């Protein structure tokens, strides 16, 4: 039983080390651990397998089962937790990520004028939220628009400037 508990705690230590040190452990010693770079043999999967094997076998051994069923129960426990760790790490690695928000993403969004837009060739300032990111841009409009007015972003003039038009709202 002691051997199984030692394996269980060694697996937990490997998981803790992989969480704390992260990818540095997988690439340590100039490729000596290169087998650990794949999804199947990652430190999280190996740590989960060893830990679950050790604790599962210790529980079976503590229940008075003979050695063969103890090892089988530990193996099934290890495979189940190892598969779950593989599935979670794959889910995280393959998950979508938000790209960098650019000013062109603001086209079609509704913003608010911060500084009056005089109209014509002059610029004011608008604030617009795109994907949870707040952008503050210079804005140009055909007609003058006072601050506080909701506007629709209609186009991009430069990396820092947009064209806008007032949002139409029916009068009461």
Residue pairs with C-beta under 8 A, 6 or more apart in sequence:
1 58
1 61
1 62
4 53
4 54
4 55
4 57
4 58
4 61
4 70
4 74
5 54
5 55
5 58
6 54
7 50
7 51
7 53
7 54
7 57
8 50
8 51
8 52
8 53
8 54
8 55
8 58
9 51
9 54
10 50
10 51
10 54
11 46
11 47
11 48
11 49
11 50
11 51
11 52
11 53
11 54
12 47
12 51
13 47
14 43
14 46
14 47
14 50
14 51
15 43
15 44
15 47
15 48
15 51
17 25
17 43
17 47
18 25
18 26
18 42
18 43
18 44
18 47
25 33
25 36
25 43
26 33
26 36
26 37
26 42
26 43
27 33
27 34
27 37
35 41
36 42
36 43
36 46
39 45
39 86
39 89
39 90
39 93
40 86
42 85
42 86
42 89
44 85
44 86
44 88
44 89
45 82
45 85
45 86
45 89
46 82
47 85
48 78
48 81
48 82
48 84
48 85
49 78
49 79
49 81
49 82
49 85
50 78
51 78
51 81
52 74
52 77
52 78
52 80
52 81
52 82
53 74
53 75
53 77
53 78
54 74
55 77
56 73
56 74
56 76
56 77
56 78
57 70
57 71
57 73
57 74
57 77
58 74
59 73
60 69
60 70
60 73
60 74
61 70
65 73
98 131
101 130
101 131
101 133
101 135
103 135
103 137
103 156
103 159
103 160
103 162
104 156
105 130
105 131
106 128
106 130
106 135
106 137
106 153
106 156
106 162
107 153
107 154
107 155
107 156
107 162
108 152
108 153
109 128
109 129
109 130
109 152
109 153
110 128
110 150
110 151
110 152
110 153
110 167
111 126
111 127
111 128
111 129
111 150
111 151
111 152
111 153
111 164
112 126
112 127
112 128
112 148
112 149
112 150
112 151
113 124
113 125
113 126
113 139
113 145
113 146
113 147
113 148
113 149
113 150
113 151
113 164
114 124
114 125
114 126
114 127
114 136
114 147
115 124
115 125
115 147
116 124
116 144
116 145
116 146
116 147
117 123
117 124
117 126
117 139
117 140
117 141
117 144
117 145
117 164
118 124
118 144
119 141
119 142
119 143
119 144
119 145
120 142
121 140
122 140
123 138
123 139
123 140
123 161
124 138
124 139
124 140
124 141
124 145
124 147
125 136
125 137
125 138
125 139
126 136
126 137
126 139
126 151
126 153
126 162
126 164
127 134
127 135
127 136
127 137
128 134
128 135
128 137
128 153
129 135
137 160
137 161
137 162
138 160
138 161
138 162
139 151
139 161
139 162
139 163
139 164
140 157
140 161
140 162
140 163
140 164
141 151
141 163
141 164
141 165
141 166
142 165
143 166
145 151
145 164
145 166
149 166
149 167
150 166
150 167
150 169
151 164
151 165
151 166
151 167
152 164
152 165
152 166
152 167
153 162
153 163
153 164
154 162
154 163
154 164
154 165
155 162
155 163
156 162
156 163
157 163
